[in-house]
Amino acid sequence: MNIFPAIDLFDKKAVRLFKGDYQQMTVYSENPIEVARDFEAKGAKFIHMVDLEGAKDGTTPNLEVVKEISENTGLFVEIGGGIRSMDTVEKYLCSGVSRVILGTAAVTDEDFLREAVSKYGEKIAVGADVKDGYIAIKGWLEKSEFTLDAFFEKMQGLGVKTVICTDISKDGAMKGTNLQLYSQLSQKYSVDIVASGGVSSLEDIIQLRKMELYGAIIGKAYYTGAIDLTEAIEVAK
């Protein structure tokens, strides 16, 4: 299993939200490139990034930070947050990003999703952010009509290779991840699943690895020191 340490970007800083609430934001670093270099120094091969400003309004205000990390580390960079057009997809891929994550647009604009997957294949991932059994959109501020299962079935049918699944109720809460959810999804679907939200201990990582998930995202647990990144990467192998 691959470990994806995360940087959430807001105003060119590395921040974390509590359960997706923009009013409950903690700034962890004024210099995200230093954070990314620390990930790499600790053995990380991947980095998961979200532009929180982009998630709200569909722009790319943190593009330069993402580009800097892509150009100055050897990390596999994936980025999500407000990617709602082919122009934005191409902007990120031309900046050295390895994979872009479609969230709201994957739910609301099937034609765009089809075009992106058709053109870029495995470089397109989809974010499935789940709240009360339904997919949430627009920076987790709205609930869509899709149940989680209906959405997974649709993504698999459209040829999406990687789905990053976040249980919003667990995100940033440091109370463990939703193991039952990932166990069910991994048994039902053949897409590569990345667990996100509440991964807060080495035990979480060991349990997810046993499910043979493709990956797990570590966010707040890294910043608070609850998880040692080097150890996490080792136990995930």
C-alpha positions in Angstrom: 0.0 0.0 0.0 1.2 3.5 -0.9 1.3 6.3 1.7 0.2 9.8 0.5 1.2 12.5 3.0 -1.0 15.5 2.3 -0.7 19.2 2.0 -3.9 21.2 1.9 -3.2 24.6 0.4 -4.9 27.9 1.3 -3.3 31.3 0.5 -0.1 29.5 -0.5 0.2 27.9 3.0 -0.1 24.3 4.2 -3.2 24.1 6.3 -5.7 21.6 7.7 -9.4 21.9 8.2 -11.5 20.1 10.8 -14.2 18.0 9.1 -14.0 20.2 6.0 -15.0 23.3 7.9 -13.2 26.4 6.5 -14.0 28.2 9.8 -11.9 25.6 11.6 -8.5 26.0 9.8 -5.1 25.5 11.3 -2.0 26.8 9.4 0.8 24.3 9.8 3.4 25.9 7.5 4.0 29.1 5.6 6.3 27.1 3.2 4.7 24.1 1.6 7.8 23.3 -0.4 9.7 22.7 2.8 6.9 20.3 4.0 7.1 18.4 0.7 10.9 18.1 1.0 10.4 16.7 4.5 8.0 14.1 3.2 10.6 13.1 0.6 13.4 13.0 3.2 11.3 10.6 5.3 10.9 8.2 2.4 7.7 9.3 0.8 7.3 8.7 -2.9 3.8 10.3 -3.3 2.2 13.5 -2.2 -1.6 14.3 -2.1 -2.5 18.0 -2.5 -5.7 19.9 -2.3 -6.3 23.5 -3.3 -8.9 24.5 -0.8 -9.5 27.9 -2.4 -9.9 26.2 -5.8 -12.4 23.7 -4.3 -14.7 26.6 -3.5 -14.5 28.6 -6.7 -12.9 26.5 -9.4 -9.7 28.7 -9.8 -6.0 27.7 -9.4 -4.7 30.3 -6.9 -2.0 27.9 -5.6 -0.8 26.7 -9.0 2.7 28.2 -8.5 3.2 26.3 -5.2 2.1 23.0 -6.8 4.4 23.6 -9.8 7.3 24.4 -7.4 6.8 21.1 -5.5 6.5 19.2 -8.8 9.7 20.7 -10.2 11.8 20.6 -7.0 11.1 17.1 -5.6 11.0 13.6 -7.0 7.5 13.0 -5.6 4.5 11.7 -7.5 2.2 14.7 -7.2 -1.5 14.5 -7.2 -3.7 17.5 -6.9 -7.4 18.1 -6.4 -9.7 21.1 -5.6 -11.8 22.9 -8.1 -10.7 21.1 -11.3 -13.7 21.7 -13.5 -12.4 22.2 -17.0 -10.0 20.6 -19.5 -8.0 23.8 -19.4 -7.4 23.4 -15.7 -6.5 19.7 -16.1 -3.9 20.6 -18.7 -2.6 23.5 -16.7 -1.8 21.2 -13.9 -0.4 18.4 -16.0 1.8 20.9 -17.8 3.1 22.0 -14.4 4.6 18.6 -13.8 1.7 17.1 -11.8 1.4 13.3 -12.1 -2.3 13.0 -11.5 -5.3 15.3 -11.2 -8.3 14.6 -9.0 -11.8 15.5 -10.2 -14.3 16.1 -7.3 -17.4 18.1 -7.9 -17.0 18.0 -11.7 -16.9 14.2 -11.7 -20.4 14.3 -10.1 -22.0 17.2 -11.9 -20.4 17.0 -15.4 -20.2 13.5 -16.8 -19.2 14.8 -20.3 -16.1 16.5 -18.8 -15.2 13.4 -16.8 -15.5 11.1 -19.9 -13.4 13.5 -22.0 -10.7 13.7 -19.3 -10.5 10.0 -18.8 -10.5 9.3 -22.5 -7.7 11.8 -23.1 -5.5 11.2 -20.0 -6.4 7.8 -18.7 -4.7 7.0 -15.4 -3.6 10.6 -14.9 -7.3 11.2 -13.9 -8.5 10.2 -10.5 -11.8 10.9 -8.9 -12.6 12.1 -5.3 -15.5 10.4 -3.6 -16.2 12.5 -0.5 -18.9 10.8 1.5 -21.3 12.4 4.0 -24.2 10.4 5.5 -23.9 7.9 2.7 -24.0 10.4 -0.1 -21.4 12.1 -2.2 -20.7 15.6 -1.1 -19.6 18.4 -3.6 -18.5 22.0 -3.7 -15.9 21.8 -1.0 -18.1 19.5 1.0 -20.7 22.2 1.3 -23.5 20.4 -0.6 -24.8 16.9 -0.8 -25.3 15.3 -4.3 -28.0 12.9 -5.4 -25.5 10.0 -5.6 -25.2 7.3 -3.0 -21.6 6.1 -2.5 -22.3 2.8 -4.1 -24.1 4.3 -7.1 -21.1 6.6 -7.6 -18.5 3.9 -7.3 -20.4 1.8 -9.8 -20.6 4.7 -12.2 -16.9 5.5 -11.9 -15.9 1.9 -12.5 -18.1 1.8 -15.5 -16.6 4.9 -17.0 -13.1 3.5 -16.7 -11.8 5.6 -13.8 -8.7 3.9 -12.4 -8.3 5.6 -9.0 -10.8 6.8 -6.5 -9.9 8.7 -3.4 -12.6 8.1 -0.9 -13.0 10.4 2.1 -15.3 9.9 5.0 -15.9 13.6 5.9 -17.1 12.7 9.4 -13.6 11.3 10.2 -11.5 14.0 8.5 -9.2 15.8 10.8 -10.9 14.4 13.9 -8.0 12.1 14.8 -10.3 9.3 16.0 -9.5 6.6 13.5 -10.6 5.9 9.9 -13.7 4.2 8.7 -12.3 0.6 8.3 -15.7 -0.9 7.6 -16.3 1.4 4.7 -13.0 0.6 3.0 -13.4 -3.1 3.6 -16.8 -3.1 1.9 -15.6 -0.9 -1.0 -12.4 -3.0 -1.6 -14.5 -6.2 -1.8 -17.0 -4.8 -4.2 -15.0 -2.7 -6.7 -11.9 -3.2 -8.8 -10.8 0.4 -8.9 -7.7 1.5 -7.0 -9.0 2.9 -3.7 -7.2 5.5 -1.6 -8.4 5.8 2.0 -8.7 9.4 3.3 -10.0 10.9 6.4 -9.1 10.0 10.0 -6.0 7.9 9.3 -4.5 8.7 12.7 -2.4 5.7 13.9 -0.1 3.0 12.6 -2.8 0.5 13.5 -5.1 2.2 11.0 -2.4 1.8 8.3 -1.9 -1.9 9.2 -5.6 -2.6 8.9 -5.9 -0.8 5.6 -2.9 -2.6 4.3 -4.5 -5.9 5.1 -7.4 -5.0 2.8 -4.8 -4.5 0.1 -5.9 -1.0 -0.6 -3.9 1.0 -3.2 -3.2 3.8 -0.8 -3.9 5.8 2.3 -3.6 9.6 2.9 -2.0 10.9 6.0 -2.9 14.5 6.9 -3.3 15.9 10.3 -1.7 12.9 12.0 1.6 13.8 10.3 1.4 17.5 11.4 0.5 16.7 15.0 3.2 14.0 15.3 0.6 11.3 15.9 2.1 9.2 13.0 5.8 9.0 12.2 5.8 9.1 8.4 8.9 6.9 8.0 7.3 4.2 10.2 4.0 4.6 8.4 5.7 4.0 5.0 7.4 0.9 6.4 4.3 -0.7 7.9 2.3 0.0 4.7 4.7 -2.1 2.6 
